[in-house]
Amino acid sequence: SHADGTVNFLGSVDALLSMQEGGMRVSAPGITMHTVDLVRHAAVPASLLAWAHSCHKANVACGNCRGCNKYFEVFSELGNAMD
């Protein structure tokens, strides 16, 4: 739901950098992947993923915002339990 996570945004940034910086290109091969599929493809181990957070309210996980809730959903969908 963020503009910077869309294919159109990526295309615009790629075109701008290509023009401005003499051919520099931007790509994001996983931009069309769902979060769970991307984590699986990248083979991120649960032990490392458990240290991550995507809190929208604080520098540590608040456990109650949209970012934290998505993190918990993804972690659970990957088959991991939150203790």
C-alpha positions as CSV (number, residue, x, y, z in Angstrom):
1,S,0.0,0.0,0.0
2,H,3.0,2.3,-0.2
3,A,3.7,4.1,-3.5
4,D,7.4,3.1,-3.3
5,G,6.5,-0.5,-3.4
6,T,4.8,-0.4,-6.8
7,V,6.0,-1.4,-10.2
8,N,5.0,2.1,-11.5
9,F,7.1,3.8,-8.8
10,L,10.1,1.6,-9.5
11,G,9.8,2.3,-13.3
12,S,9.8,6.0,-12.6
13,V,12.8,5.9,-10.4
14,D,14.6,3.7,-12.9
15,A,13.9,6.1,-15.8
16,L,14.9,9.1,-13.7
17,L,18.2,7.6,-12.6
18,S,18.9,6.3,-16.1
19,M,18.5,9.8,-17.5
20,Q,20.2,11.7,-14.7
21,E,23.1,9.4,-13.9
22,G,24.2,8.3,-17.3
23,G,22.6,4.9,-17.6
24,M,22.4,3.8,-13.9
25,R,19.5,1.4,-13.6
26,V,17.3,0.3,-10.7
27,S,15.7,-3.1,-10.5
28,A,13.7,-5.0,-7.9
29,P,13.3,-8.6,-9.0
30,G,11.0,-9.4,-6.0
31,I,8.6,-6.4,-6.4
32,T,5.8,-8.6,-7.6
33,M,6.3,-11.3,-5.0
34,H,4.2,-11.6,-1.9
35,T,6.2,-11.2,1.3
36,V,6.0,-14.8,2.3
37,D,7.2,-15.9,-1.1
38,L,10.0,-13.4,-1.1
39,V,11.2,-14.6,2.4
40,R,11.1,-18.2,1.2
41,H,12.9,-17.4,-2.0
42,A,15.6,-15.5,-0.1
43,A,15.9,-18.4,2.3
44,V,15.9,-16.2,5.3
45,P,16.2,-18.4,8.4
46,A,13.6,-18.1,11.1
47,S,16.4,-17.4,13.6
48,L,17.3,-14.2,11.7
49,L,13.8,-13.3,10.8
50,A,12.9,-13.4,14.5
51,W,15.2,-10.4,15.1
52,A,13.5,-8.2,12.5
53,H,10.6,-5.9,12.9
54,S,8.6,-3.4,10.7
55,C,7.1,-1.2,13.4
56,H,5.5,2.0,12.1
57,K,5.4,3.7,15.5
58,A,8.7,3.0,17.3
59,N,12.3,2.0,17.0
60,V,11.3,-1.3,18.6
61,A,8.3,-3.5,17.8
62,C,5.2,-2.1,19.5
63,G,3.3,-5.2,18.6
64,N,0.1,-3.3,17.7
65,C,0.6,-1.4,14.5
66,R,0.0,-2.4,10.8
67,G,3.7,-3.1,10.3
68,C,4.0,-5.3,13.4
69,N,0.7,-7.1,12.6
70,K,2.0,-7.9,9.1
71,Y,5.2,-9.2,10.5
72,F,3.4,-11.5,12.9
73,E,1.2,-12.8,10.0
74,V,4.1,-13.5,7.8
75,F,6.1,-15.1,10.5
76,S,3.1,-17.3,11.4
77,E,2.4,-18.2,7.7
78,L,6.0,-19.3,7.3
79,G,5.2,-21.9,10.0
80,N,7.0,-20.2,12.9
81,A,5.5,-19.7,16.4
82,M,5.8,-16.4,18.3
83,D,6.6,-16.9,22.0
